[in-house]
Amino acid sequence: MFSRKTEEIQPFLVMDILRKAKDLERDGKKIIHLELGEPDFPTPKVIVDSAKKALENGKTHYTNSLGILELRISISNYYNETYNLNISPNRVIVTNGTSPAMLILFQLLLDSDNEAIISDPHYACYPSFITSTGAKPILVPFKNFSSEITNYITDKTKIILINSPSNPTGTRLTKEEMEKLSRLQPTIVSDEIYHGISTGTRDYSALEFSDNAVVINGFSKFFAMTGWRLGYMIVPELFVRKLEILQQNFFISANPFVQIAGITALQKAIPEAKLMNKIYTERRKLALEGLESIGLETNPYPDGAFYALFNVSDFEKDSMKLASEILISTGVALAPGKDFGPKGEGQLRLSYCNSKENIEEGINLIGKFLKEKYL
């Protein structure tokens, strides 16, 4: 009845956990949400006010499919200033979030006989974006990704998709690793949605090392704008017209009032976004210390994004089963590791996009549950 391609697309399990959590909340149960990779901060007021003004001024119609020029200029300026680049706004394409960006980019680059390399574990939806084109995702173990990747490259390899800081591990590629990967022959697609959410040294963009790389980024994480659905790509000029045609056919354009809000975000809200990152850093420390105190190992150690992936295989190897049991018994919602690939199984992902009090309480409840059920 349904197409083979749709049959290959797996459920986004963290969204299934969220649905169960919301059902329990409606029944009156207190839920501590540590499952979603969504900032708990409100979108900065200056951004909201900008969107309101745009709506009041009638900015509700189609725009150029590549995006409003002023936003494309603001994005190129942001990348140029942040990473010391010289990117033309002509290379920027604005999209309704990063997922549509990946969909049209992979439609452009992948055929059914191609392969796309991703890490394992990886963001849950990457394989679905790839298989929707008929291409095959090739999984490279995360811990040895940069050192072993050449063993997985064949004449069928069309793209290498990297994500630093990473979902679900919260780790980052070093400057040397990023440079090595960016110089490989297949097209490098760098998902930089978590840039700016990190501790210590700055994040590195693939565009610092290769002008032929494709960068995908957006406003969801850094500016706490997940529901606004605003993303963008920075691509080689050769790609622009083809991607414009795909955008025209599938999405037409991003919302105009949201694009205007994006201009304001880049011009006026960066200081507030950096304050959010300082709070994430404090929460990260609290979460990691809390997990360690109840005997849960976080390996690798995260220093970016807002996640901690911890091992629970000694208690239960089926992470979806364990996440569901913890949710029902304690009211703590976590993401099952199997969502992120075979190497994620036997682990759970905690998102510290919540208050320090809730993070601390949630971890204590997890520890109590595991002790009572398994020890």
C-alpha positions as CSV (number, residue, x, y, z in Angstrom):
1,M,0.0,0.0,0.0
2,F,2.8,2.5,0.9
3,S,6.0,3.2,-0.9
4,R,9.1,1.2,-0.2
5,K,10.9,4.4,0.7
6,T,8.5,5.3,3.5
7,E,8.6,1.8,4.8
8,E,12.3,2.3,5.3
9,I,11.9,5.4,7.5
10,Q,12.0,4.5,11.2
11,P,10.1,6.3,14.0
12,F,11.8,9.2,15.7
13,L,11.8,7.5,19.1
14,V,12.4,10.6,21.2
15,M,9.2,12.1,19.8
16,D,7.4,8.9,20.8
17,I,8.7,9.4,24.3
18,L,7.5,13.0,24.3
19,R,4.0,11.9,23.2
20,K,3.9,9.4,26.1
21,A,5.2,12.1,28.5
22,K,2.5,14.5,27.4
23,D,-0.2,11.8,27.8
24,L,1.0,11.3,31.4
25,E,1.0,15.0,32.0
26,R,-2.6,15.3,30.9
27,D,-3.4,12.6,33.4
28,G,-1.9,14.7,36.2
29,K,1.6,13.1,36.5
30,K,4.6,15.4,37.0
31,I,7.1,15.0,34.2
32,I,10.7,16.2,34.2
33,H,11.6,16.7,30.5
34,L,15.2,15.7,29.9
35,E,14.4,14.1,26.5
36,L,14.2,16.9,24.0
37,G,17.0,18.9,22.4
38,E,15.1,22.1,22.7
39,P,16.2,25.2,24.7
40,D,13.9,25.9,27.6
41,F,14.6,29.6,27.4
42,P,12.1,31.9,25.7
43,T,13.1,33.3,22.4
44,P,14.8,36.7,23.1
45,K,12.2,39.5,23.3
46,V,13.9,41.6,20.7
47,I,13.4,38.8,18.1
48,V,9.7,38.3,19.1
49,D,9.1,42.1,18.8
50,S,10.7,42.1,15.4
51,A,8.4,39.4,14.2
52,K,5.3,41.1,15.6
53,K,6.3,44.3,13.8
54,A,6.8,42.4,10.6
55,L,3.4,40.8,10.9
56,E,1.8,44.2,11.6
57,N,3.5,45.6,8.5
58,G,2.0,42.9,6.3
59,K,5.1,40.8,5.8
60,T,3.1,37.6,5.2
61,H,3.7,36.9,1.5
62,Y,6.2,34.8,-0.5
63,T,9.8,36.0,-0.7
64,N,12.6,35.1,-3.1
65,S,13.1,31.4,-2.9
66,L,16.7,31.9,-1.9
67,G,15.6,34.1,1.0
68,I,15.4,37.8,1.8
69,L,18.6,39.4,0.7
70,E,19.1,41.3,3.9
71,L,19.0,38.0,5.9
72,R,21.4,36.4,3.5
73,I,23.8,39.3,3.9
74,S,23.4,39.1,7.7
75,I,24.2,35.3,7.7
76,S,27.3,35.8,5.5
77,N,28.5,38.6,7.7
78,Y,28.0,36.5,10.8
79,Y,30.1,33.6,9.4
80,N,32.7,36.0,8.0
81,E,33.1,37.7,11.4
82,T,32.9,34.5,13.5
83,Y,35.3,32.4,11.4
84,N,37.4,35.0,9.6
85,L,35.9,34.0,6.2
86,N,35.0,35.8,3.0
87,I,31.6,34.2,2.1
88,S,29.4,35.9,-0.4
89,P,25.7,36.2,0.5
90,N,25.1,34.8,-3.0
91,R,26.1,31.4,-1.5
92,V,23.5,31.5,1.3
93,I,20.1,29.8,0.9
94,V,17.4,30.4,3.6
95,T,15.1,27.4,4.4
96,N,12.2,26.5,6.8
97,G,14.6,25.0,9.3
98,T,17.6,22.7,8.7
99,S,15.5,19.6,7.9
100,P,14.2,21.1,4.6
101,A,17.8,22.2,3.9
102,M,19.0,18.6,4.2
103,L,16.1,17.2,2.1
104,I,16.8,19.4,-0.9
105,L,20.5,19.2,-0.6
106,F,20.4,15.4,-0.5
107,Q,17.9,15.4,-3.4
108,L,20.6,17.4,-5.3
109,L,23.6,15.3,-4.5
110,L,22.4,11.7,-4.0
111,D,21.2,9.0,-6.4
112,S,20.0,5.6,-5.5
113,D,23.4,4.0,-6.2
114,N,25.2,6.4,-3.9
115,E,26.4,6.2,-0.3
116,A,26.6,8.8,2.4
117,I,28.9,8.5,5.4
118,I,27.6,9.4,8.9
119,S,28.9,8.6,12.4
120,D,27.4,6.0,14.7
121,P,25.9,7.3,16.9
122,H,24.3,10.1,15.0
123,Y,21.4,12.5,14.9
124,A,18.3,10.2,14.6
125,C,16.9,11.6,11.4
126,Y,20.1,11.6,9.2
127,P,19.5,8.0,7.8
128,S,15.9,9.0,6.8
129,F,17.1,12.0,4.9
130,I,19.6,9.8,3.1
131,T,17.3,6.8,2.4
132,S,14.5,9.2,1.1
133,T,16.7,9.6,-2.0
134,G,17.3,5.9,-2.4
135,A,20.9,6.2,-1.3
136,K,22.5,4.1,1.5
137,P,23.8,5.5,4.8
138,I,27.2,4.1,5.8
139,L,27.9,4.1,9.5
140,V,31.4,4.8,10.9
141,P,32.0,4.3,14.6
142,F,32.0,7.7,16.3
143,K,35.1,7.2,18.5
144,N,37.3,6.4,15.5
145,F,35.5,8.6,12.9
146,S,38.3,10.8,11.7
147,S,41.0,8.2,11.9
148,E,39.1,5.3,10.2
149,I,36.8,7.1,7.7
150,T,39.1,6.5,4.7
151,N,38.4,2.8,5.2
152,Y,34.7,3.4,4.4
153,I,35.1,5.7,1.4
154,T,34.4,3.9,-2.0
155,D,33.6,5.0,-5.5
156,K,30.0,5.2,-4.4
157,T,30.6,7.7,-1.6
158,K,29.0,11.0,-2.5
159,I,28.9,12.9,0.8
160,I,30.4,12.8,4.3
161,L,28.0,14.3,6.9
162,I,29.6,15.6,10.0
163,N,28.1,17.2,13.1
164,S,30.2,19.1,15.6
165,P,29.2,19.8,18.4
166,S,27.4,16.5,18.1
167,N,24.0,15.2,18.8
168,P,23.8,12.9,20.8
169,T,27.3,12.8,22.3
170,G,27.8,16.5,22.9
171,T,31.4,16.2,21.7
172,R,33.3,18.3,19.2
173,L,35.8,17.6,16.4
174,T,39.2,19.2,17.0
175,K,40.7,21.7,14.6
176,E,43.0,19.0,13.2
177,E,40.1,16.5,12.7
178,M,37.9,19.1,11.0
179,E,40.7,20.1,8.7
180,K,41.5,16.4,7.8
181,L,37.8,15.6,7.1
182,S,37.3,18.8,5.1
183,R,40.1,17.9,2.7
184,L,38.6,14.5,1.7
185,Q,37.3,14.2,-1.8
186,P,33.5,13.5,-1.3
187,T,31.4,16.5,-0.6
188,I,31.6,17.5,3.1
189,V,28.3,18.5,4.6
190,S,28.8,20.1,8.0
191,D,25.8,20.3,10.3
192,E,26.7,23.3,12.5
193,I,23.4,23.8,14.3
194,Y,25.0,23.6,17.7
195,H,27.8,26.1,17.0
196,G,28.1,28.6,19.8
197,I,26.8,26.1,22.4
198,S,30.1,24.8,23.8
199,T,32.8,25.2,26.5
200,G,36.4,26.2,26.2
201,T,37.8,26.6,22.7
202,R,35.6,27.9,19.9
203,D,33.9,25.7,17.3
204,Y,35.4,25.3,13.9
205,S,33.5,25.5,10.6
206,A,34.2,23.3,7.7
207,L,34.4,26.4,5.5
208,E,37.6,27.4,7.3
209,F,39.3,24.5,5.6
210,S,37.4,24.0,2.4
211,D,35.5,26.3,0.1
212,N,33.7,23.3,-1.4
213,A,32.1,22.2,1.9
214,V,28.4,22.7,2.5
215,V,27.4,24.2,5.8
216,I,23.9,23.7,7.3
217,N,22.9,25.8,10.2
218,G,19.9,27.6,11.7
219,F,18.4,29.6,14.5
220,S,16.7,26.9,16.5
221,K,19.4,26.1,19.1
222,F,21.6,29.1,19.6
223,F,18.8,31.6,19.6
224,A,16.1,29.4,21.3
225,M,13.9,29.5,18.1
226,T,13.0,25.8,17.5
227,G,9.4,26.5,16.7
228,W,10.2,29.3,14.3
229,R,11.6,26.9,11.7
230,L,14.4,29.0,10.2
231,G,17.6,27.5,8.8
232,Y,20.1,28.1,6.0
233,M,22.8,26.6,3.9
234,I,26.1,28.0,2.7
235,V,27.0,26.2,-0.5
236,P,29.4,26.4,-3.5
237,E,28.1,28.8,-6.1
238,L,27.7,25.9,-8.5
239,F,24.9,24.5,-6.3
240,V,22.9,27.6,-5.9
241,R,20.7,27.6,-8.9
242,K,19.8,23.9,-8.6
243,L,18.9,24.3,-5.0
244,E,16.9,27.4,-5.8
245,I,14.8,25.3,-8.3
246,L,14.3,22.5,-5.6
247,Q,13.3,25.1,-3.1
248,Q,10.8,26.7,-5.6
249,N,9.2,23.3,-6.2
250,F,9.1,21.9,-2.7
251,F,8.9,24.8,-0.2
252,I,8.7,28.0,-2.2
253,S,10.3,30.2,0.5
254,A,10.7,30.5,4.3
255,N,8.2,32.6,6.2
256,P,8.9,36.3,5.6
257,F,8.2,37.6,9.1
258,V,10.4,34.8,10.5
259,Q,13.2,35.8,8.1
260,I,12.9,39.4,9.3
261,A,13.2,38.1,12.9
262,G,16.3,36.2,11.9
263,I,17.9,39.4,10.7
264,T,17.2,40.9,14.2
265,A,18.6,37.8,15.9
266,L,21.9,38.1,14.1
267,Q,22.1,41.8,14.6
268,K,20.8,42.3,18.2
269,A,20.4,39.0,20.1
270,I,23.9,37.4,20.1
271,P,24.8,38.7,23.6
272,E,21.6,37.1,25.0
273,A,22.4,33.9,23.2
274,K,25.9,33.8,24.7
275,L,24.3,34.2,28.2
276,M,22.2,31.1,27.5
277,N,25.4,29.2,26.6
278,K,26.9,30.2,30.0
279,I,23.9,28.7,31.7
280,Y,24.2,25.5,29.6
281,T,27.8,25.2,30.7
282,E,26.8,25.4,34.4
283,R,24.0,22.8,33.8
284,R,26.4,20.5,31.9
285,K,28.7,20.4,35.0
286,L,25.8,19.7,37.3
287,A,24.4,16.9,35.0
288,L,27.7,15.2,34.6
289,E,28.5,15.3,38.3
290,G,25.0,14.0,39.1
291,L,25.3,11.1,36.7
292,E,28.7,10.2,38.1
293,S,27.3,10.3,41.6
294,I,24.7,7.5,40.7
295,G,27.3,5.4,39.0
296,L,26.5,6.2,35.4
297,E,29.3,6.6,32.9
298,T,29.3,9.4,30.3
299,N,31.8,8.4,27.6
300,P,32.8,10.4,25.6
301,Y,32.8,13.4,27.8
302,P,30.6,16.2,26.3
303,D,31.8,19.8,25.9
304,G,29.2,21.1,23.4
305,A,25.5,21.1,22.5
306,F,23.4,20.3,25.5
307,Y,23.5,16.5,25.8
308,A,25.0,13.7,27.9
309,L,24.9,10.1,26.5
310,F,25.4,7.6,29.3
311,N,25.7,3.8,29.4
312,V,22.9,1.8,31.0
313,S,23.7,-1.6,29.3
314,D,24.5,-3.2,32.7
315,F,20.8,-2.6,33.7
316,E,18.9,-3.0,30.4
317,K,20.2,-3.3,26.8
318,D,16.9,-2.2,25.2
319,S,17.1,1.5,25.7
320,M,13.6,2.2,24.5
321,K,12.2,-0.3,27.0
322,L,14.3,1.3,29.8
323,A,13.4,4.9,28.8
324,S,9.7,3.9,28.9
325,E,10.0,2.2,32.3
326,I,11.8,5.2,33.8
327,L,9.2,7.6,32.4
328,I,6.3,5.7,33.7
329,S,7.8,4.9,37.1
330,T,9.6,8.2,37.9
331,G,8.2,10.8,35.5
332,V,11.6,11.5,34.0
333,A,11.7,11.6,30.2
334,L,14.9,10.6,28.5
335,A,15.8,9.8,24.9
336,P,16.6,6.1,24.1
337,G,20.0,5.6,22.6
338,K,18.8,3.2,19.9
339,D,17.3,6.4,18.2
340,F,20.9,7.4,17.3
341,G,22.1,4.2,15.7
342,P,23.4,0.8,16.7
343,K,26.3,2.2,18.8
344,G,23.7,4.2,20.7
345,E,21.8,1.2,21.9
346,G,22.3,0.4,25.6
347,Q,22.6,4.1,26.4
348,L,20.2,6.9,27.2
349,R,20.6,10.6,26.3
350,L,19.9,13.3,28.8
351,S,19.3,16.8,27.6
352,Y,20.0,19.5,30.2
353,C,17.6,22.0,28.7
354,N,15.9,22.4,32.0
355,S,16.4,24.1,35.3
356,K,19.2,23.0,37.6
357,E,16.6,22.0,40.2
358,N,14.8,19.7,37.7
359,I,18.1,18.2,36.4
360,E,19.2,17.4,39.9
361,E,15.8,15.9,40.9
362,G,15.6,14.0,37.6
363,I,19.0,12.4,38.1
364,N,18.2,11.5,41.7
365,L,14.9,9.8,40.5
366,I,16.8,7.9,37.8
367,G,19.4,6.7,40.4
368,K,16.7,5.6,42.8
369,F,14.8,3.7,40.1
370,L,17.9,1.8,38.9
371,K,18.9,0.9,42.5
372,E,15.4,-0.4,43.4
373,K,14.9,-2.3,40.2
374,Y,18.3,-3.7,39.3
375,L,20.6,-3.6,42.4
